[in-house]
């Protein structure tokens, strides 16, 4: 599938997205440590299937994912890939996985997800595509990125930037946050509805977030 280049927020039409301040978040189930280890050795659709159950944990009428600012460091035309980690890269490895769903809990297949974030030292690569990439959700709406835990950027708590776009629809731009971070309370745009689910005691690190889109 060929990616349509994502533009800056100022170039996008957001259509009828109805954004509220709350999102029902689902805990990760059905992905034990052995399954996760196997999934981390895979790529693309195989990794998506290994890291997530066949169906998402959601309910009809879930509220749409809140939109947030793009920030100053988005770069369009990122490479299509699921693995952002590079050999020798400092930082704690993590798999960021989830579903793209509509408000009726139906999977959104072929949704474009573009992820970018700073490195372990809090530095963004603005000359290339280090820790930047995009992929498409599979037929069940699943996605997974293999990357690292971002560092603390000055004035911000730890966070990921992401754009999500259902086929033929407007772009949702938002950010994802880590639970229990000391910097969350002091971050002026932190939103608790955008907290990642990070189960404990499951071996390698896994973060879960399900995006809910208002598709009208």
C-alpha positions in Angstrom: 0.0 0.0 0.0 1.4 3.4 -0.9 1.3 6.0 1.8 -0.2 9.4 1.2 2.2 11.9 2.7 0.9 13.4 6.0 0.9 17.1 6.2 1.2 19.5 9.1 -2.0 20.3 11.1 -2.3 23.7 9.4 -2.8 21.9 6.0 -5.4 19.4 7.2 -9.2 19.4 7.4 -10.5 17.7 10.5 -14.0 17.3 9.2 -16.5 16.1 11.9 -14.2 14.8 14.6 -16.0 15.2 17.9 -13.3 15.3 20.5 -14.1 14.9 24.2 -11.9 15.0 27.3 -12.3 11.4 28.2 -11.6 8.0 26.5 -12.5 4.5 27.8 -9.2 2.7 27.8 -8.9 -1.1 27.7 -6.3 -3.2 29.5 -4.3 -5.6 27.5 -5.3 -9.3 27.9 -4.3 -12.4 26.1 -0.6 -11.6 25.4 1.6 -13.6 27.8 5.3 -13.2 28.0 6.1 -16.1 25.7 3.7 -14.7 23.0 5.2 -11.3 23.4 8.8 -12.6 23.0 7.7 -14.4 19.8 6.0 -11.3 18.5 9.1 -9.1 19.0 11.0 -11.4 16.6 8.4 -10.8 13.9 7.4 -7.9 11.7 4.3 -6.4 10.2 1.1 -8.4 10.3 2.7 -11.4 12.0 3.8 -9.2 14.9 0.3 -7.6 15.1 -1.3 -11.0 15.4 1.2 -12.2 18.0 0.9 -9.1 20.3 -2.8 -8.6 20.3 -5.9 -10.8 20.7 -8.1 -11.4 17.7 -10.7 -8.8 18.9 -10.2 -5.6 20.8 -11.5 -4.9 24.3 -14.0 -2.1 23.7 -17.7 -1.2 23.8 -20.1 0.4 21.5 -20.2 4.2 21.8 -16.6 4.7 23.1 -15.6 8.3 22.9 -13.2 9.4 20.2 -9.5 9.8 21.0 -8.7 13.4 22.0 -6.8 15.5 19.5 -3.6 17.3 20.6 -1.0 19.6 19.1 1.4 18.3 16.5 4.4 20.1 18.1 7.4 21.6 16.2 9.2 18.4 15.1 6.9 16.5 12.6 8.6 15.4 9.4 6.4 14.2 6.5 7.2 11.2 4.3 8.5 9.0 7.0 9.6 5.5 5.9 7.0 2.7 6.1 8.2 0.3 8.8 7.1 -1.3 12.1 10.6 -1.4 13.7 12.1 2.0 14.7 14.8 0.5 16.8 18.3 0.5 15.5 21.2 -1.7 16.6 23.2 0.0 19.3 20.6 2.6 20.0 20.5 3.7 23.7 17.2 3.4 25.4 14.7 0.9 26.9 13.0 -1.2 24.1 9.2 -1.3 24.0 6.5 -2.5 21.7 3.7 0.0 21.2 0.6 -1.9 20.0 -3.2 -1.5 19.7 -6.2 -1.2 17.5 -7.7 1.5 15.3 -11.5 1.4 15.8 -14.6 3.4 15.0 -17.1 4.4 17.7 -19.1 1.2 17.2 -16.0 -0.9 18.1 -15.4 -2.0 14.5 -11.8 -2.3 13.3 -10.5 0.2 10.8 -8.4 -1.6 8.3 -5.7 0.1 6.3 -5.5 3.1 8.7 -2.3 5.1 8.3 -0.4 5.5 11.6 2.7 7.8 11.7 4.8 7.7 14.9 7.7 10.0 15.9 9.4 10.8 19.2 12.7 11.9 20.7 15.5 9.6 21.6 16.6 8.5 25.1 18.4 11.7 25.6 15.4 13.8 24.7 16.7 14.8 21.2 14.6 14.7 18.0 16.2 13.8 14.7 15.2 16.7 12.5 17.6 15.9 9.6 16.6 12.3 9.0 14.1 9.7 10.1 15.6 8.2 13.2 12.7 7.1 15.5 10.2 8.0 12.8 8.0 5.7 10.7 4.6 4.8 9.5 2.5 1.7 8.9 -1.0 0.6 8.1 -3.4 -1.2 10.4 -4.2 -4.8 9.4 -7.6 -6.3 8.5 -8.5 -6.4 12.2 -7.4 -2.8 12.8 -4.2 -3.9 14.7 -0.8 -2.2 14.6 2.5 -2.5 16.5 5.6 -0.4 16.5 8.9 -1.6 18.0 10.8 1.3 19.4 12.3 2.7 22.6 10.9 4.6 25.6 11.5 8.3 24.8 13.5 10.5 27.0 12.3 13.7 28.8 12.2 16.6 26.4 12.8 19.9 28.2 9.5 21.3 29.5 7.6 18.1 28.6 6.8 14.8 30.2 7.6 11.6 28.2 5.4 11.2 25.2 4.9 9.9 21.7 3.5 11.8 18.8 1.2 10.1 16.4 -1.0 10.8 13.4 -3.9 8.4 12.6 -5.8 8.5 9.3 -8.6 6.2 8.2 -8.7 5.7 4.5 -10.1 8.7 2.8 -10.7 10.5 6.1 -9.1 13.5 7.9 -6.0 13.1 10.1 -6.2 12.7 13.8 -3.0 14.2 15.4 -2.4 13.4 19.1 0.1 12.4 21.7 0.5 9.4 24.1 1.7 9.5 27.6 3.3 7.1 30.2 1.4 6.4 33.5 3.2 7.3 36.7 5.6 9.8 35.1 6.6 12.6 37.6 6.3 15.2 34.8 2.7 14.4 33.9 1.2 16.8 36.5 3.5 19.7 35.3 2.9 19.2 31.6 0.5 21.9 30.4 -1.1 19.7 27.7 -1.0 16.3 29.4 -4.3 14.5 29.0 -5.1 11.4 31.2 -7.3 10.0 28.4 -4.1 9.5 26.4 -2.3 7.4 28.9 -0.8 4.1 27.6 -1.8 0.8 29.2 1.5 -0.8 30.4 0.9 -4.2 32.0 3.4 -5.3 34.7 5.0 -8.7 34.9 4.8 -9.7 31.3 8.5 -9.9 30.4 9.5 -7.4 27.7 7.9 -4.0 27.8 4.6 -3.6 26.1 2.5 -0.5 25.8 -1.1 -0.6 24.6 -3.4 2.1 23.2 -6.5 1.7 21.1 -7.4 4.7 18.9 -11.1 5.4 18.5 -12.0 7.5 15.5 -15.3 9.4 14.8 -16.0 8.4 11.2 -19.5 9.8 11.2 
